[in-house]
Amino acid sequence: MKQGLVERRQFLKKLGLGAAGVSAVAVMAGGLSQAKQGGAVAKEEIDKLARKYDKLDRRSKLMMRGMFVLLGIDVLLLI
């Protein structure tokens, strides 16, 4: 009788670990797809902003660069 109890416990332990593994894989797969979609949305947004910046006149571009320098975002001037 004791042997059957030990086997049941081992079975339940393995079943629990397997379920946890399946859950972890499902969460990771969902996170990966969300990250890919987020990257695509961010790229589209950056392209849209770049097109709008190109449409600005020279004076507006100079004002934007001055604002970037004052805000400490002068890294964006290299783009």
Number of C-alpha atoms within 10 A of each C-alpha: 5 6 8 9 10 11 11 11 12 12 12 12 12 12 12 12 12 12 12 12 12 12 12 12 12 12 11 12 12 11 12 12 11 12 12 11 12 12 12 12 12 12 12 12 12 12 12 11 12 12 11 10 13 10 11 12 9 10 9 12 14 12 11 15 16 15 13 15 14 10 9 10 12 14 9 10 11 5 6
